[in-house]
Amino acid sequence: MQAFQHRTWAAACLMSLAASGWAATASLERTAKSGKPATTTSATPGTAATPAPIGPQPAADAATVAAARLLEQATFGPTTADIAKLKTMGQAAWLAQQFALPASPVPETTELNVLRSGWYKNMAGGQDQLRQRMIFALSQIFVVSADKNPYANEMRPWLATLSTHAFGNFEDLLREMSLNPSMGKYLDLGNSVAPSPNENYAREVMQLFTIGPVMLNQDGSVQTDRNGDPVPSYDQARIADISRALSGWTYTGANATGKNWENFTGPLQPRDKLHDKSAKTLLRGVSVPAGQTTRQDFDAVMDNLFDHPNLPPFIATRLIRAFTTSNPSPAYIERVATVFAGGASARGDLKATLTAILTDPEARQESATRGKLKDPILHSLSLIRALDGTVLNPNNLFWEYFLLGQKLLNAPSVFNFYSPMTRLPGTTDKFGPEFQLYAPAQAVARANFLYQFIAGNAGSMVSLDIAPFVNAAGDATALLNLVDAKLLQGRMSAAARAAIAASVAATADKKQRAITALYLTAITAEFAVQQ
C-alpha cells in the first residue's frame, strides 16, 4: 500500500463503517439524535435504513480544488471567502500578500490560559494565516513547554521570537532562540556555567533544532559507512565541548558579573567569569582556541551549526512534513534544501524556503500517495473555518485537546506532541508523525470532539451556524452537495457519499440530518487527511 493507507487505517474505527452503507449507521444515528458521544459499538447487521436515491454529484471545479489544496497547506483550513480570494489573486500574489501582512499580536499577559487562548484565536481567525501556520510548525521544532515553564511570562518570549522570525532568516531565529529566556529555562542554558555546564541545550540544538543525529545528503537520505550503518553527525565529546562553549550565560538582572535568578524580560546575558575558557572542538573538527569570551564562543557555535551541510536537508524535511506531505520524495527535499542553502537568496531564508515548499510541483499535484494526517488542532480548526465559525472563549477546549494529546503550549517533551520519526502504521518505509496521536481510541475521541462543535454543544466556546445545512436537509441530495462543497470542495468519494447518504436517510428530522451529514463528513479520511 502507499503512504496514504490513511484511507484504510487513519479512520479504522470509524471509517471502516462503510461495509454496507456504514455498518455502524445505527450507532452514529443514535449519536446524532441523542447528542451523546460516539462509541465503538457497531449496529446490528441489517438494521441500517434503506437509503433514498441520491442525485448525481456535481463535478468539482478544478480551480476551486487547487485553491483549497493550497489553503489546506498554508493556513488552518480553507474558507469559502479565502478560496474565492485566492482564485482571483492567483497563487503568487496571495503568497506575497500573506508574507507582507503584519503579525497578529502575541498577548501581553501574566495568565497562561490567556496566552494559550490568544494564540489559538490567532490560528483560528488571524488574517496572517501563513505566518500562524509557520509559527505552529516552528513551535514543534524549537519546542518549549509549559510543563516546565508554567507561567505566561515564561512562555511568551518563546512565542514572540517564533512570530518575529517566522519569515526571516534561520540564523537570526537560531541565535535569538538560543538566548531566549524561555528556552534558557526549558533546556537549562540559563546559568549553565563552568566547570560543569549543563548539556541539555547542546544536545537538543543539534539533535532537534538544526542538524539531526545522522549525516544527511542534500536530498535527505542518510549517509552510511562501509558497514551500512548511519554515520552520526555528532558524538558525546561534541556535546560536551559545545556545552562548554555555550557556558557562561545568565538571565538579565542586577548582578552584572555573576548569576541572576530566572528573569524573562530580556535575552540571556554573557558572564565571562562563569565561562569555560579552555579550547574546544566543534562539529566537523572546527577548533575554538582557549581564552575566548562567552560571546566569541557562542558565535563560533552558531556559525558552526548554521554552516553545517546537514542543516538545509534537515530543516527542509521538517518543514515539508509540517506543511505538505509526510513522505516527500528525495527530489522534493533536495529542491527545497537547495533554496534554504542559498539558491537565489541568502542561506537560511525562511520566506524563500516556505515559498519553495508550497509552490513545488510535488506540493501542487494532488496524489493519493502524498499528504499528511491532520493533527487534532489542525483537524478541528479546519472544520471550524470551513463552517465559517467563530472562536469565542476556547479555554475549556484545552482539556479536550489534552485528552487528544495536543494541549497547546504543553508539549510533553522536547520531541513535541508526536515524534517526527513515527512510522505510518503497518509500514516500515513510510512516515506518519501525526498517527502517534491517532490510535483507534483517539480516533473515536476526536470524532466525539468534532461532534460537539457541529451539534452546538460547545456554543459558549465556538459559534457555528449550521442553519444553511438544516435548510437544505429536506433534500438529501442538496444537503450532501452543500456539505461536500463546504468541507471538501466537491471531492467527496462515491463510497463516502453513499455511506453518508444511508445514514442521513435514517431520520426525517432536518436538523439531525444536517448534523449527521456534517459529522460523518468531518470524520472521513477525506477530510482528516490533508492532500
N, C-alpha and C positions, 0 to 999 in steps of 0.2 A: 504494500500500500504506500501511497505517497504521504508527504508530510501532513496533508490535511485529511488524515484519518480523524481530524477534528470532527468530520461529519459522521463518523461511525463510533468514535469514542467520546468526543467532547461532551455530548449530552447523553451519555449512555443510559442514565437512569431516568431521563425524561424524553429524549428524542427517539429512544428505541421503542416508544409507544406506537410507532406507525405501522405495525404489522397488519392491522385490519381497521384502518381508519382510526388509529390510536387505540390500542388495546386497553389503555387506561383512561379512555374518554370519560367513563362514569365518575372516576375519582376526580378528574380535573373539573368536571361539571359541578360536582359537589363543592369543590373549592370556589368556583365562580358564584354559586348560589348562596353559599353559607358565609363566605368571607374568611373561612378557615384556611390555614396553610395547606399546601400540597403535601402529600405523603408518598412513600414509595409503593403503596398498595395499588395493585392493578385491578381493573374492573374484571368481573367475571366474563369470560369469553362469550360473545354473542349478545351482550347487553347494550352495546352502543346503538344509538338511534340510526335508522337508515337515512343517510344524507339526502337532502333535496338536491335536484340537479343544479349545478353551478355553471353559470355562463362562462364564456371564454375569458382568459386573462389578457388584458391589453398588452401589446408589445412594449417592452421597456424602451425608453428613449436613450440612445447611446450617449448623447451629450450630458444628460442628467445623471446617468450612471457614472460616467467618467468624473464629473464634478463631485458627486457623492463619495467616490472612492478616494479622491484626493483629500476631501474634508474628513473622511474617516481616519486618514493617516496623520493629518496636520492639525486637527482640532479634537475636542472632546465629543465630537459627533456632529454630523451634518444637520442643519435645519433647512426648512423649505426656503427661507429668505436667503441663507448663505449659499445654497445651491444656485438660486437664481442670480445672485450677485457674481458668483464665480463664473457662471456661464456667460454673463455679459462682459465681465472684465477680461477673462482669459487667465490662464494659469500664471504666467509671468507677472502680470500686473497685480493679481491677487497676492502673490507671494511678496512682491515689492511693498505693497501696502501694509501687509502684516509685519514685515520687518521694520517699517517706519513708525508703526503705532507706538504711542507711549505705553509703558508698562502699567498694568493695573497695580494699585498701591498695595504694599505689604503692610498689614495692620500694625499700627503703633499701639501696643497693649501689654499689660502685665498678666493677662489671663490666657492660658494655653488654649482653652476652647475658643476664645475669640480669634486667636491667630489661626487655629485649625479651620474654623468656620469661614474666616475671611479668605483663606487660600482656596477652600472648596468652592466658595461662591465665585472666585476668580476663574476657576476651571469651568464652572457651570455656565457662567454668563459674561465673562470678560470679553471685551472686543478683541483683545490681543491674544486670540486663541492659539496661534502658533507659538508665541512666547510661553504661554501657560503649558502647552504640551512639552516644550523644550525644558522648562523648569521641572516638570514632572519626571521627564526622562533623566535629567542630570541628578535629580534628588535620589534616584535609585542607583546611581554610580557613586557619587560623593555622599555617602549615607551619614546622617547624624540622626539620632533618635531621642525622643523624649523619654524613653525608658531609662536613659541615664541623665539626660538634661531635662528635668521635669517642669521647668518654668518657661513662660513665653520669652522672657528676656534672654534665656539660654539657647533658644531655638531661632529667634528672629534674625540674628546676624547671618546665620547659615542660609536661610531662605532668601534674605535680601541679596546676598552675594550671588546666588543662583540666578535671581532675576536680573541683576545688573549685568552679568556676563553671559547671559543666555545666547546672545548673538554676537558676542565679542570674540576675543582670541583665547584659545585654550590655555596658553601660557599665563595670561593675566588671571584667568579663573583658578588655575593650579596654585599660583603664588598667593593670591588672596585667600583661597580656601585653606592653604597650609597654615596661614597665620590667623585664620578666623577664630575668634574666641570660642564659638560653638564647637568647632572641630577640635580646638585645643583642649577642651574638656572631654569631649567624647572619645578621642583617641590619644589623650594623655600627652600631647606635645607641650601643653602649658605646664610650666615648672618641671620639665624633663631636663635634668641638669647632670653635669659631671660630678662624680666619676662613674655613676651608674644610670645613664639615661634610659628612659622607657622606650621599648622597641615597637610599641603598637603602631604608631603612625608610620614609622619607617617601613614596616612590613606591609601595611594596607595601602600606602600610597603607591607601592609597586604592584602588589597583587591585584588590587581592585580599581585604582584610580587612573593608572597610566599604562603599564606595560604588560600586566598579566604574568602568570608564573612560568610560562614556557616561551621559548623563542618562536616567532612567527615569521612567515613570509608575507609579502605585501598583500597577498590575496587571502590572508587569514589562516592559511594552512600551517600546521605545526611542523617545525623543523625537528628532525630526528638524527640521532647519532648512528654509528655504523651497526649498532645492535637493534636499531628500530625504535629506541626509546626517545621520548621527547627531551629536547635539550632545555634545561632550566634556564630562566632568564636572570636568576639571582640565587644566592645561597645564604646560609645563616651568617657567614662572615660579612657579606654585603649588608645584610640587615643591621648587624652590629655597627659597622663603620658608618652607615648612613644615619643611624640613631645618634651616634657620637657627633656627626657633622651637623645634625639638627638640634643639638643640645643648647641650652642657654636661653630659652625663650620663656618669658613670664607674662602675666596679664598686666594691662595698664593699671597704674596706681601710683601711690605716693612714694613708694620706695624706688628711687631712681637707679640703684645699683644692685639690688638683690631681688628676692622673690616678692610678688604681690599675690594676694588671695584672688580667687576667681572674680573676674570683672568682665562684663560683656558689652562695655560701651565703646570699645575700640579694639584694634588688632593686637596680637601678641607683640611684646617689646623685647629687644635683644639685651642680654646681660653678659658681657664678655667674661666676667669673673666666674660665671656659672657654666661657661662653655668649655668643652673638651678641645684643647688646642693642639693635640697631637696630630700626626699625619694620618690620613685615611685613604683607602682605595675605594672608589665608587664603581658603578657599573661599567663594564667593558674595559676595566683596567685603568680608568681615569684616576690620576693621583691628585690628592689635595695635600699641599705642603703643611708642615707644622707651623703654628704661630698665627694662623689666620683668625680674623674676628668671627663673631657669631654670624654676622651678616654675610661676610665673604663665603663662609662655608655653606650657608643657606643658598646663596646664589649659585654656588657650584653644584649643589644637589639639584636645584631646579633646572639648571641648564642641562645637566646630565640626563634627567628624566625627559625633558622636552625634546632633546635631540636624539633620543633612543629610537632605533628603527622599528621597534615594536609598537610605538605609540600610535602611528596612523592606522594600522590594521586593527589594533585592539579597540580604539575608540570608535572607529568606523563600524566595526561589528556590533558593539554595544548599542550605538545609536540606530543603526539599521533595524536591529531587533526591537528597539523601543518604538519605532515609527511605522515600519512597513512589513517586515516578514521575519519570522523566527529562523528561517533557513535560507539566507541569501546565498546565491551562487558565489564561488570564488571570484568570478569576473566582476560581479557587483561590488563585493568588498574591495577589490583592487581599484576599481574606478573611484570609489568614494575615498579610500585611503590615499590615493594619489592626489586628490583635491586637498585633503587635510594636510598632506605632506608639503604642499606648496602650490602645485597647479598654477593657475593664473593669478593667485593671490598669495598672501603670507602663510607660512606654516602655522597650522592651528586655527585657521579662520573658521569659526563655528557657523557663521552665516553661510559661507560658501559650501561648507561640508553638509549642512542641512539642506541647502538647495540641491546639491548633488544627490542626496538620499531620496528626496521627494520627486525629482524630475528624471531620475534614471529610468531607462526603458523597462527594466525589470520591475520597478515600482508601479509604472503606469499600465502594465499589461495585467489584466485580471487572469488569474490562473487558480485552478483547484489545488495546485501543489505549492502555492505560496500564500502568505498571510500570517496572521497571528491571532491566538485566542485573546479576547479582551479580558483584562483582569476585572475584579469586582467594581472598582471605581470607574473605569472606562466603560464597562458594560452598562452600569446604572446611569451614568451621566449621558451616555449616548441615547438611552431611552428617554430620559427627561428632555434632552434637547430636541430629539425627533418629534416629541409631542408638544413642543413649544412651552415646556414647563418653566416654572419659576421657583428657585430655591429660596425659601423664606427663612427658616431657622433650622439648620441642619444638625444642631448639637446632639439631639437624641439619635441621629442616624449613625453616629460613630461607634456606638456599641454594636450595632448590626455589622458594620464594616469590620470591627474587631473579630466578631464571630466568623466572618468570611475570610479572615486572615490578612486584612489590609486596612488597619486603622491609621488614617493619615497622621503623619508626624511620629508614629510609633513603630517604625520598622523593628522587628525582633532582633536583628543583628546587623553587623556591618555588611553582610551579604544581601541586605534588603529584605523585602517580603517574600521573595522567591529567588532561588539561585539561577543565575544566567546559564548555568550548566545543566539544568533539568532537562532530561530527555523526554520526547514525546512518548506517552505510554504505549507500550507494545512495540517500540522500535529501539534500535541501538545506534542508529546513524542520523536521527533527526532530533532537533531541539524543540522544546515546547515549554519555556520557562514558566509561563502563567499556569500551566497544568498542575504545578505544585499546589495551587490554590483551587483546584477543581476536581478533587476526589468525588466519588458519587454522592456522599452525604453533603458535601459542599455544593454540588450542583442542585440538589433539592433545596438547600437553604438559600441559595442565590435566587432560585425561581420564586420561593416564598417572598423574598425581599422585594423583587421586582413587582410581584403581585400587589404588595401593599401600596405602591405608588399608583398603579392602574386602578385599583378598586377604591381609591380615595381614603385609605386607612392611614395615610401619612400626610393628610391635608394641612396640618399645622406646620409641617416641615417642608413639604414640596407641593406646590399647586399645579395640578394638571387638569386640563379641560378636555374631557372625552365626549362632550356633547355632539361634536360633528360625527363621531363614530356611532353614538346612540341613534342619532337622526337617520343614519344610513342603514341601521341594522334591520329594518323591516325587509330589506332586500339583501339576502346573503351574498349575492354576487357583488353588489355595490359595496357592502361592508368589507369583503375580502380585498376588493380592488383598492379601497381607500387605505386600509391597513398596509397592504403591500406597497402602495405608493409612498406613504409617510415613513415607514420603517425600513423598507428595502428598495425603494425606487423602482419597483416593478421586477425585482429579481427573485421573487419567491419561487421555489421549485414546484413542479407539478405535484410531487409527493407531499410536500408540506401543505400545499393548498388543499389537496383532497382531505388530508388528515384534519386540518383545522376546520374545514367545511363540515366534516362529520360531527365534530364537537359542537360547532355553532348550531347545527340542526337539532341538537338535543333539547333546546329550550326556545320558547317563543318570546321570552322577555327580552326586550330590545337592549336594556342596559346590560343584562348578563351576557347577551350575545356579543356586545361591543367589548366588554371586559374579557370574555373568553378569547375572542379573536386577537386582541392586543396582547394578552398574556401569553398565549401559545406562540405567537409570532416572536415575542421578545425572548423566549427561551429556546427558539430553534437554533441550530448550529449556524444557520444562515445569518442570524443577527448577532449571535455570540462570537462569531469569528470575523475578524476584520480582514477582508481580502482586497 
